[in-house]
Structures are given as C-alpha cells and as structure tokens.
Amino acid sequence: MAATTKTKKETRVPVVIIDNAEITYKVFASGRRATRGNSGGGLLSKKMKLQAVHAVKGVSFTVYEGESIGIIGSNGSGKSSLMSALAGLTPLTGGAIYASARPNLLGVGGLLLPNLSGEKNILLGGLAMGFTKKEIAAKVDDITEFAGLQDFVGLPMRTYSQGMSARLRFAIAASKDHDILIIDEALAVGDQEFRNRSEARMREMRENAGTVFLVSHSMKSIIDTCTRVIWIEKGELRMDGDPKKVTAAYNKFVGSTTVD
Amino acid sequence: MSTEEYALENGLKKVGARPPLLQYVKDALKRVDFAYTLASYTLEAGNAKSRLGSWWNVLLPTIQAGTYGLIFGLILGSNKPDNFLPFLFTGVFLFSYIQGSFALGAGAIVSNNGLVKSLSFPRVLLPLSIVMSQTLTLFPQLLVLAVILIAVQHTISLSWLMLIPLIALLFIFNFGLAMIMARITVHVRDLNKLVPFISRILFYVSGVFFSVEKIFSSDSIYASLIKLNPIFDFLNLARSFLVTGYPQHPEEWITVSLWSFGIAAVGLVFFWSAEERYGRDD
C-alpha cells in the first residue's frame, strides 16, 4: 500500500468513496406554521402526515490516503447528515458509501450517560469503541488529562458545562488511533489551549495514516488542519479543492447572501 | 469500471451494511463487557438521586408483593393458593423479572437514542444490557425470597438449586422478548404507551397470585388457555422447587426450554434484520 502513495491521481489509494449519496428524512408533522392562520389544535383539525426532508441530494467524492478533509456549508446544508451516514449511524436512502475501515464519528450531540461520573463515561465509551476493560482502565488518566478535567472527573456528567463535556468526548475518541475519524463541530466549544492540543492530536493521527474529516464553521481551524475542503450547500456538493480557495469562495457566498 | 468494483478492488467495504448474522453475533460477543458495564452503571444511575439508592431494587418489589398479598389474600379468601406467601413472592419476583425485561426492552433503542447516534456498536448489546440489569436486580430479590421461604416453611432444600438452570432459561427467554420489543417500538413508537397494559394483562393471565386449579375447573377453557402461556410454566416450575405442597412437573422443562430458545432465535433474527435502521429519526 505504502508504495502506491504517489501524487499521480491514478495511483492514489482511495480510503473513502461517497457515491451519489442521498438522505431523505421522513418526519411525522403537520408542517404548518404556528403563527400563520389557524394554529388551533384538536384531534380533528390537525392534519399530521409524513413529510419528506431531502437533506443530501446525490453527493459524490473520493478521499485518498493521507488527506484530511474539511467540510463546510451553512447550517442545515446536510453536512452533518452526510457525516453521520459516513459513520454508518444514519442509513442512506440512495447511493452508497465505501470505506477502508469503519469511520468513527465524534459529534457534539451525543451525551453518554449524564447521571454517571466522567470517569465512568470514559470507561463506557472506551468499551464501546472496542477496548478491553484493562486497556481502557490504563488510559483513564491520560484521557482525563487531555480533556483537562482532573478536578471534575468524579462528578456526574450532567454537572459539566457544554465545553467540558465536548472536551471529554473528544478526549475519549482521540484516545484510539482511528483509521477514519469524523469530527463534527466538536472543537468549537473548547478554549484556545484545548483547541491547540486537539489540532496537534489530529495532525498526529493523520501522520499515522489516519484520515480526518473536520466539520466546522471556523475557517481558521479548517485552513490550519485540512489539506482539502468540500463545500456542501442545500444538500449538494458546491465546491471541492484547495482549502484557501474554497473557504474564500464560501466567505464570499456567505457575505453576499446573509445579513449578518 | 463501476464505482462499486473500484471500491472493492481497493479493499473498501460498504459503510453501514449489516454484517452476516454469524459475524454480527461474534462482534457482539467481543463487546459483552460494554453491555455488562452499561447494565450495572444504568442501574446505579437510576437510583443515584434517591437517598436509599440501590436498596430500592429490593424494597420496591417487596412492597409490591406485600401489597398484592394483602389485597388478593383478602379478595380470594378461602380460594387462596396453598402456602400463600411463598407462592405469591415466588410469582411476583419472577414475574417482575420477565415484565421488566419486556417493558424496558421496548425502550432499548428508542430511549437510548443518544447512545445509538454517537457510538457505533452492535445494537443487540442494548437489549442484552437491559436483561443483564434486570438480572442484577433479581439477585437481591432472591435473598428476600429465601428469607420468606425459611420464615414460613422452616426448611432449606437442595431443590432450591434447580432455580439456577431455570433462571438461565429465563434469561434467554427475556433476552428474546427484549429484542422483539426493542425492534417493534422502533417501527411503532406508539406501542410504548400500550406496554403497561400488556404487562398488566400478562400479570393476570400468568397465575402470579392465584392457583389456576383452584379458580377454574380443570376442563375449563380458561385453564387450558392459561396453561399455554410460557410464563405460567416458568412460575409453576419455580414453585415446584421452592414452595412445599406443589408437585414436580419434569415435562415442563421441555416446554420452557423450547420457548426460551425459540423466542431468543426468533428475536435475534428479527432484531438483526433491522440493524441498519436503528438511530434513524422517523
């Protein structure tokens, strides 16, 4: 494998192939605006029906060994849905995704067990990632230190701030050398010191032949850590290429279409 | 060359594809530690906010059985089963083991959405973990049961040990039930609202607090219907080892074994065949 990592396109080794991926959510809702017209409920007046939300509309791209990919796009553009499908957590409604290893997703949403202490969540998360009890027990201190939570690891996770629990989740996920790791906005909540530490860890993972996908709204961390950027807008692939070029185009797009 | 051929040629695998059943079971077995740790931690977390903590795992079913004893003892009057207290406590504790696995199993996927969406592991570990935590709650209850048996019957018997293979079979049976319920509620979320009523009905038709022979004549259609219910067989079998005055029915071992392995096999295939679907919001 190592011999084939040349720069020529034909000899590059693909790690992830996303082939015409489509995701449609079905939501059971009336879809009517509460502030428009008759909003009164009632058994008879409500017309609940299945509404289809087309989140990803046929996206295709191939990721090669040694790349780290930044994913950008406005809120609700479908980037998180696509990443969740890449991790095998959201089923595709069309197309297919192929990967050389099982991709692991690290997102902001997933709370483990809020009533349990940080330490127990570390153990549980480690076991779920496939560590043995011994292996994960040996890593607990490193993980705590990486997350910077030495003073809080004995407290229930529900008492953590959003930033603290995001740090802990990142530390748990980063304790394993993933072949493919997807990081969804998880770094946005950490402070600068933690961000530096985790960006260093991501570079280290990439050097160990790991592929990292980073979903972020921070163009700075995208440019700092990624070798290629993919811009997804309204469920479609809008641009794919050099980080500086794509982020510049995105900034221009955002500046011209929103009134921030 | 198609994308699929190109992918396979480079050793890539399809993401999210459900592994073959045998591989699936192997993957799950590798992470049994996760299921067990989750089981003991959720048990702990569930009681963390109450002062008596895990004592509630014993107190609640004891209070429950005591209440049933009082009420049904009065209602049934002379129709009470012989040796009423041991009969009732055996019934209530073992039934609550089955009912807990059934009712909480129904929420195995839907109530653990956060876990399902943030970590990838064979989902069958979730219903397994629920049956494990129910088993962990059962053990201290068995101690209470032993105290009651000794207090009422004044003897300790070797036949009590037959409870070990019986509980092993119950574990398999409950695991099957939990897997079936876990998948059905994913498709029909509303079923969760009916679960308490189904549990109630099962409670009344399993002979938990009454003796079928005493209430119905032996040729009555109700008696034969109740006897078709595997939970009735489990309770009957347990009583024959624990409660004095109840005859042994060796043939019931065959019935409960067939039910246990049958339900577990059906449950596993049923649960596994929707593996890709868990975690989707619709």
Interface residues (C-beta under 8 A of the other chain):
Chain A: V13 P14 V15 V16 I17 D19 Y25 K26 V27 F28 L50 S84 A85 L86 A87 G88 L89 T90 P91 L92 A96 I97 Y98 A99 S100 R102 P103 N104 L105 G107 G109 G110 L111 L112 L113 N115 L116 K120 L123 L124 G125 L127 A128 M129 G130 T132 K133 P156 R169
Chain B: T3 E4 Y6 A7 L8 N10 G11 L12 K13 K14 V15 G16 K30 R31 D33 F34 T37 L38 Y41 T42 E44 A45 G46 A48 K49 G114 L115 V116 K117 S118 L119 S120 F121 E276 R277 G279 R280 D281 D282
